[in-house]
Amino acid sequence: MFTKFEHFAATSLMGSPEEAPPRRDGHLYFDRDWERLAFGVAIALSKQGHYEWEDFRQQLISKIGEWEAEHGTDDPSWDYYQRWLAALEEILVESEVLAPGELDARMADILDACSPEQKQSELPR
């Protein structure tokens, strides 16, 4: 069950198809563990007051736009959660929560703490 903030955060991303998280049968869909982790970390840190959710959302829109400008909208290498991770790192550095480049190590620590059954993949490099 979502809190009001979590519900707001998830539904605020339901704009255009490019900006919305991947869904399957109407529910959020995560293909790899690090995607679920990055999604949860972004919501949790905003909920804790480290940054405003709208600031993260705007950063995500910006990262998507940058990728599309560089690659075009039909590039098969598109990965929504790669942009999510880039936006998360940017907002955490801007908010002085993490130093540049520190996000990968922190996310890896969290993934390492998961049981083998919970792990499906490694973080992107």
PyMOL commands that place a pseudoatom at each C-alpha (Angstrom):
pseudoatom trace, name=CA, resn=MET, resi=1, chain=A, elem=C, hetatm=0, pos=[0.000, 0.000, 0.000]
pseudoatom trace, name=CA, resn=PHE, resi=2, chain=A, elem=C, hetatm=0, pos=[1.320, 3.425, -0.970]
pseudoatom trace, name=CA, resn=THR, resi=3, chain=A, elem=C, hetatm=0, pos=[1.432, 6.426, 1.319]
pseudoatom trace, name=CA, resn=LYS, resi=4, chain=A, elem=C, hetatm=0, pos=[-0.114, 9.601, -0.088]
pseudoatom trace, name=CA, resn=PHE, resi=5, chain=A, elem=C, hetatm=0, pos=[3.342, 10.876, -1.057]
pseudoatom trace, name=CA, resn=GLU, resi=6, chain=A, elem=C, hetatm=0, pos=[4.337, 7.636, -2.784]
pseudoatom trace, name=CA, resn=HIS, resi=7, chain=A, elem=C, hetatm=0, pos=[1.058, 7.618, -4.704]
pseudoatom trace, name=CA, resn=PHE, resi=8, chain=A, elem=C, hetatm=0, pos=[1.598, 11.257, -5.713]
pseudoatom trace, name=CA, resn=ALA, resi=9, chain=A, elem=C, hetatm=0, pos=[5.181, 10.575, -6.787]
pseudoatom trace, name=CA, resn=ALA, resi=10, chain=A, elem=C, hetatm=0, pos=[4.251, 7.584, -8.918]
pseudoatom trace, name=CA, resn=THR, resi=11, chain=A, elem=C, hetatm=0, pos=[1.219, 9.223, -10.537]
pseudoatom trace, name=CA, resn=SER, resi=12, chain=A, elem=C, hetatm=0, pos=[3.049, 12.506, -11.207]
pseudoatom trace, name=CA, resn=LEU, resi=13, chain=A, elem=C, hetatm=0, pos=[5.185, 10.584, -13.693]
pseudoatom trace, name=CA, resn=MET, resi=14, chain=A, elem=C, hetatm=0, pos=[2.235, 9.484, -15.812]
pseudoatom trace, name=CA, resn=GLY, resi=15, chain=A, elem=C, hetatm=0, pos=[2.630, 12.262, -18.379]
pseudoatom trace, name=CA, resn=SER, resi=16, chain=A, elem=C, hetatm=0, pos=[3.703, 11.507, -21.908]
pseudoatom trace, name=CA, resn=PRO, resi=17, chain=A, elem=C, hetatm=0, pos=[4.772, 7.933, -22.695]
pseudoatom trace, name=CA, resn=GLU, resi=18, chain=A, elem=C, hetatm=0, pos=[8.423, 9.054, -22.866]
pseudoatom trace, name=CA, resn=GLU, resi=19, chain=A, elem=C, hetatm=0, pos=[8.295, 10.442, -19.331]
pseudoatom trace, name=CA, resn=ALA, resi=20, chain=A, elem=C, hetatm=0, pos=[6.242, 7.675, -17.725]
pseudoatom trace, name=CA, resn=PRO, resi=21, chain=A, elem=C, hetatm=0, pos=[7.889, 4.659, -16.099]
pseudoatom trace, name=CA, resn=PRO, resi=22, chain=A, elem=C, hetatm=0, pos=[7.474, 1.350, -17.943]
pseudoatom trace, name=CA, resn=ARG, resi=23, chain=A, elem=C, hetatm=0, pos=[4.242, -0.438, -17.099]
pseudoatom trace, name=CA, resn=ARG, resi=24, chain=A, elem=C, hetatm=0, pos=[2.864, -3.894, -17.657]
pseudoatom trace, name=CA, resn=ASP, resi=25, chain=A, elem=C, hetatm=0, pos=[-0.846, -4.542, -17.193]
pseudoatom trace, name=CA, resn=GLY, resi=26, chain=A, elem=C, hetatm=0, pos=[-1.190, -1.058, -15.690]
pseudoatom trace, name=CA, resn=HIS, resi=27, chain=A, elem=C, hetatm=0, pos=[1.404, -1.634, -12.965]
pseudoatom trace, name=CA, resn=LEU, resi=28, chain=A, elem=C, hetatm=0, pos=[4.941, -0.333, -12.674]
pseudoatom trace, name=CA, resn=TYR, resi=29, chain=A, elem=C, hetatm=0, pos=[7.319, -2.798, -14.272]
pseudoatom trace, name=CA, resn=PHE, resi=30, chain=A, elem=C, hetatm=0, pos=[10.970, -3.326, -13.383]
pseudoatom trace, name=CA, resn=ASP, resi=31, chain=A, elem=C, hetatm=0, pos=[13.025, -5.625, -15.562]
pseudoatom trace, name=CA, resn=ARG, resi=32, chain=A, elem=C, hetatm=0, pos=[16.118, -5.566, -13.331]
pseudoatom trace, name=CA, resn=ASP, resi=33, chain=A, elem=C, hetatm=0, pos=[16.598, -5.241, -9.568]
pseudoatom trace, name=CA, resn=TRP, resi=34, chain=A, elem=C, hetatm=0, pos=[18.611, -2.033, -9.800]
pseudoatom trace, name=CA, resn=GLU, resi=35, chain=A, elem=C, hetatm=0, pos=[15.629, -0.361, -11.536]
pseudoatom trace, name=CA, resn=ARG, resi=36, chain=A, elem=C, hetatm=0, pos=[13.320, -1.140, -8.609]
pseudoatom trace, name=CA, resn=LEU, resi=37, chain=A, elem=C, hetatm=0, pos=[16.043, -0.014, -6.227]
pseudoatom trace, name=CA, resn=ALA, resi=38, chain=A, elem=C, hetatm=0, pos=[16.646, 3.286, -8.035]
pseudoatom trace, name=CA, resn=PHE, resi=39, chain=A, elem=C, hetatm=0, pos=[12.901, 3.958, -8.143]
pseudoatom trace, name=CA, resn=GLY, resi=40, chain=A, elem=C, hetatm=0, pos=[12.506, 3.320, -4.420]
pseudoatom trace, name=CA, resn=VAL, resi=41, chain=A, elem=C, hetatm=0, pos=[15.594, 5.310, -3.452]
pseudoatom trace, name=CA, resn=ALA, resi=42, chain=A, elem=C, hetatm=0, pos=[14.409, 8.343, -5.433]
pseudoatom trace, name=CA, resn=ILE, resi=43, chain=A, elem=C, hetatm=0, pos=[11.002, 8.311, -3.752]
pseudoatom trace, name=CA, resn=ALA, resi=44, chain=A, elem=C, hetatm=0, pos=[12.372, 7.609, -0.263]
pseudoatom trace, name=CA, resn=LEU, resi=45, chain=A, elem=C, hetatm=0, pos=[14.996, 10.365, -0.343]
pseudoatom trace, name=CA, resn=SER, resi=46, chain=A, elem=C, hetatm=0, pos=[12.492, 12.911, -1.600]
pseudoatom trace, name=CA, resn=LYS, resi=47, chain=A, elem=C, hetatm=0, pos=[9.994, 11.816, 1.046]
pseudoatom trace, name=CA, resn=GLN, resi=48, chain=A, elem=C, hetatm=0, pos=[12.716, 12.322, 3.672]
pseudoatom trace, name=CA, resn=GLY, resi=49, chain=A, elem=C, hetatm=0, pos=[13.156, 15.912, 2.470]
pseudoatom trace, name=CA, resn=HIS, resi=50, chain=A, elem=C, hetatm=0, pos=[16.507, 15.660, 0.695]
pseudoatom trace, name=CA, resn=TYR, resi=51, chain=A, elem=C, hetatm=0, pos=[15.000, 17.266, -2.432]
pseudoatom trace, name=CA, resn=GLU, resi=52, chain=A, elem=C, hetatm=0, pos=[11.617, 18.197, -3.853]
pseudoatom trace, name=CA, resn=TRP, resi=53, chain=A, elem=C, hetatm=0, pos=[9.923, 15.537, -5.959]
pseudoatom trace, name=CA, resn=GLU, resi=54, chain=A, elem=C, hetatm=0, pos=[9.150, 18.084, -8.667]
pseudoatom trace, name=CA, resn=ASP, resi=55, chain=A, elem=C, hetatm=0, pos=[12.867, 18.933, -8.903]
pseudoatom trace, name=CA, resn=PHE, resi=56, chain=A, elem=C, hetatm=0, pos=[13.630, 15.253, -9.476]
pseudoatom trace, name=CA, resn=ARG, resi=57, chain=A, elem=C, hetatm=0, pos=[10.855, 14.969, -12.055]
pseudoatom trace, name=CA, resn=GLN, resi=58, chain=A, elem=C, hetatm=0, pos=[12.203, 17.983, -13.950]
pseudoatom trace, name=CA, resn=GLN, resi=59, chain=A, elem=C, hetatm=0, pos=[15.714, 16.515, -13.831]
pseudoatom trace, name=CA, resn=LEU, resi=60, chain=A, elem=C, hetatm=0, pos=[14.347, 13.259, -15.272]
pseudoatom trace, name=CA, resn=ILE, resi=61, chain=A, elem=C, hetatm=0, pos=[12.580, 15.118, -18.081]
pseudoatom trace, name=CA, resn=SER, resi=62, chain=A, elem=C, hetatm=0, pos=[15.842, 16.942, -18.798]
pseudoatom trace, name=CA, resn=LYS, resi=63, chain=A, elem=C, hetatm=0, pos=[17.873, 13.715, -18.902]
pseudoatom trace, name=CA, resn=ILE, resi=64, chain=A, elem=C, hetatm=0, pos=[15.332, 12.123, -21.247]
pseudoatom trace, name=CA, resn=GLY, resi=65, chain=A, elem=C, hetatm=0, pos=[15.483, 15.194, -23.494]
pseudoatom trace, name=CA, resn=GLU, resi=66, chain=A, elem=C, hetatm=0, pos=[19.289, 15.138, -23.550]
pseudoatom trace, name=CA, resn=TRP, resi=67, chain=A, elem=C, hetatm=0, pos=[19.309, 11.475, -24.538]
pseudoatom trace, name=CA, resn=GLU, resi=68, chain=A, elem=C, hetatm=0, pos=[16.708, 11.981, -27.259]
pseudoatom trace, name=CA, resn=ALA, resi=69, chain=A, elem=C, hetatm=0, pos=[18.639, 14.951, -28.677]
pseudoatom trace, name=CA, resn=GLU, resi=70, chain=A, elem=C, hetatm=0, pos=[21.785, 12.838, -28.863]
pseudoatom trace, name=CA, resn=HIS, resi=71, chain=A, elem=C, hetatm=0, pos=[20.269, 9.532, -30.004]
pseudoatom trace, name=CA, resn=GLY, resi=72, chain=A, elem=C, hetatm=0, pos=[16.875, 10.226, -31.553]
pseudoatom trace, name=CA, resn=THR, resi=73, chain=A, elem=C, hetatm=0, pos=[13.610, 8.718, -30.414]
pseudoatom trace, name=CA, resn=ASP, resi=74, chain=A, elem=C, hetatm=0, pos=[13.925, 5.469, -32.376]
pseudoatom trace, name=CA, resn=ASP, resi=75, chain=A, elem=C, hetatm=0, pos=[17.290, 4.335, -30.990]
pseudoatom trace, name=CA, resn=PRO, resi=76, chain=A, elem=C, hetatm=0, pos=[16.895, 0.752, -29.686]
pseudoatom trace, name=CA, resn=SER, resi=77, chain=A, elem=C, hetatm=0, pos=[19.407, 1.374, -26.887]
pseudoatom trace, name=CA, resn=TRP, resi=78, chain=A, elem=C, hetatm=0, pos=[16.800, 3.514, -25.059]
pseudoatom trace, name=CA, resn=ASP, resi=79, chain=A, elem=C, hetatm=0, pos=[16.533, 2.594, -21.379]
pseudoatom trace, name=CA, resn=TYR, resi=80, chain=A, elem=C, hetatm=0, pos=[14.140, 4.575, -19.183]
pseudoatom trace, name=CA, resn=TYR, resi=81, chain=A, elem=C, hetatm=0, pos=[15.796, 3.581, -15.941]
pseudoatom trace, name=CA, resn=GLN, resi=82, chain=A, elem=C, hetatm=0, pos=[19.257, 4.568, -17.216]
pseudoatom trace, name=CA, resn=ARG, resi=83, chain=A, elem=C, hetatm=0, pos=[17.829, 8.098, -17.513]
pseudoatom trace, name=CA, resn=TRP, resi=84, chain=A, elem=C, hetatm=0, pos=[16.200, 7.694, -14.077]
pseudoatom trace, name=CA, resn=LEU, resi=85, chain=A, elem=C, hetatm=0, pos=[19.561, 6.783, -12.560]
pseudoatom trace, name=CA, resn=ALA, resi=86, chain=A, elem=C, hetatm=0, pos=[21.275, 9.736, -14.276]
pseudoatom trace, name=CA, resn=ALA, resi=87, chain=A, elem=C, hetatm=0, pos=[18.571, 12.092, -12.951]
pseudoatom trace, name=CA, resn=LEU, resi=88, chain=A, elem=C, hetatm=0, pos=[18.861, 10.611, -9.467]
pseudoatom trace, name=CA, resn=GLU, resi=89, chain=A, elem=C, hetatm=0, pos=[22.620, 11.063, -9.407]
pseudoatom trace, name=CA, resn=GLU, resi=90, chain=A, elem=C, hetatm=0, pos=[22.314, 14.649, -10.653]
pseudoatom trace, name=CA, resn=ILE, resi=91, chain=A, elem=C, hetatm=0, pos=[19.701, 15.635, -8.047]
pseudoatom trace, name=CA, resn=LEU, resi=92, chain=A, elem=C, hetatm=0, pos=[21.662, 13.958, -5.233]
pseudoatom trace, name=CA, resn=VAL, resi=93, chain=A, elem=C, hetatm=0, pos=[24.833, 15.811, -6.195]
pseudoatom trace, name=CA, resn=GLU, resi=94, chain=A, elem=C, hetatm=0, pos=[22.942, 19.116, -6.560]
pseudoatom trace, name=CA, resn=SER, resi=95, chain=A, elem=C, hetatm=0, pos=[21.336, 18.541, -3.140]
pseudoatom trace, name=CA, resn=GLU, resi=96, chain=A, elem=C, hetatm=0, pos=[24.752, 17.659, -1.674]
pseudoatom trace, name=CA, resn=VAL, resi=97, chain=A, elem=C, hetatm=0, pos=[23.476, 14.267, -0.522]
pseudoatom trace, name=CA, resn=LEU, resi=98, chain=A, elem=C, hetatm=0, pos=[26.253, 12.474, -2.444]
pseudoatom trace, name=CA, resn=ALA, resi=99, chain=A, elem=C, hetatm=0, pos=[29.545, 13.431, -4.009]
pseudoatom trace, name=CA, resn=PRO, resi=100, chain=A, elem=C, hetatm=0, pos=[29.825, 13.061, -7.803]
pseudoatom trace, name=CA, resn=GLY, resi=101, chain=A, elem=C, hetatm=0, pos=[30.275, 9.404, -8.768]
pseudoatom trace, name=CA, resn=GLU, resi=102, chain=A, elem=C, hetatm=0, pos=[29.241, 8.065, -5.360]
pseudoatom trace, name=CA, resn=LEU, resi=103, chain=A, elem=C, hetatm=0, pos=[25.793, 6.773, -6.382]
pseudoatom trace, name=CA, resn=ASP, resi=104, chain=A, elem=C, hetatm=0, pos=[27.027, 3.575, -8.065]
pseudoatom trace, name=CA, resn=ALA, resi=105, chain=A, elem=C, hetatm=0, pos=[28.891, 2.478, -4.931]
pseudoatom trace, name=CA, resn=ARG, resi=106, chain=A, elem=C, hetatm=0, pos=[25.919, 3.218, -2.669]
pseudoatom trace, name=CA, resn=MET, resi=107, chain=A, elem=C, hetatm=0, pos=[23.468, 1.373, -4.921]
pseudoatom trace, name=CA, resn=ALA, resi=108, chain=A, elem=C, hetatm=0, pos=[25.880, -1.568, -5.197]
pseudoatom trace, name=CA, resn=ASP, resi=109, chain=A, elem=C, hetatm=0, pos=[26.076, -1.726, -1.383]
pseudoatom trace, name=CA, resn=ILE, resi=110, chain=A, elem=C, hetatm=0, pos=[22.298, -1.957, -1.191]
pseudoatom trace, name=CA, resn=LEU, resi=111, chain=A, elem=C, hetatm=0, pos=[22.171, -4.626, -3.905]
pseudoatom trace, name=CA, resn=ASP, resi=112, chain=A, elem=C, hetatm=0, pos=[24.908, -6.595, -2.127]
pseudoatom trace, name=CA, resn=ALA, resi=113, chain=A, elem=C, hetatm=0, pos=[22.709, -6.667, 0.971]
pseudoatom trace, name=CA, resn=CYS, resi=114, chain=A, elem=C, hetatm=0, pos=[19.900, -8.328, -1.027]
pseudoatom trace, name=CA, resn=SER, resi=115, chain=A, elem=C, hetatm=0, pos=[19.552, -12.073, -0.871]
pseudoatom trace, name=CA, resn=PRO, resi=116, chain=A, elem=C, hetatm=0, pos=[20.557, -14.046, -3.986]
pseudoatom trace, name=CA, resn=GLU, resi=117, chain=A, elem=C, hetatm=0, pos=[16.869, -14.708, -4.680]
pseudoatom trace, name=CA, resn=GLN, resi=118, chain=A, elem=C, hetatm=0, pos=[16.188, -10.962, -4.762]
pseudoatom trace, name=CA, resn=LYS, resi=119, chain=A, elem=C, hetatm=0, pos=[19.012, -10.222, -7.207]
pseudoatom trace, name=CA, resn=GLN, resi=120, chain=A, elem=C, hetatm=0, pos=[18.330, -10.480, -10.902]
pseudoatom trace, name=CA, resn=SER, resi=121, chain=A, elem=C, hetatm=0, pos=[21.031, -8.244, -12.290]
pseudoatom trace, name=CA, resn=GLU, resi=122, chain=A, elem=C, hetatm=0, pos=[23.869, -5.901, -11.566]
pseudoatom trace, name=CA, resn=LEU, resi=123, chain=A, elem=C, hetatm=0, pos=[23.875, -2.130, -11.755]
pseudoatom trace, name=CA, resn=PRO, resi=124, chain=A, elem=C, hetatm=0, pos=[24.632, -0.670, -15.164]
pseudoatom trace, name=CA, resn=ARG, resi=125, chain=A, elem=C, hetatm=0, pos=[28.171, 0.558, -15.687]
for i in range(1, 125): cmd.bond("trace and resi %d" % i, "trace and resi %d" % (i + 1))
show_as sticks, trace
zoom trace
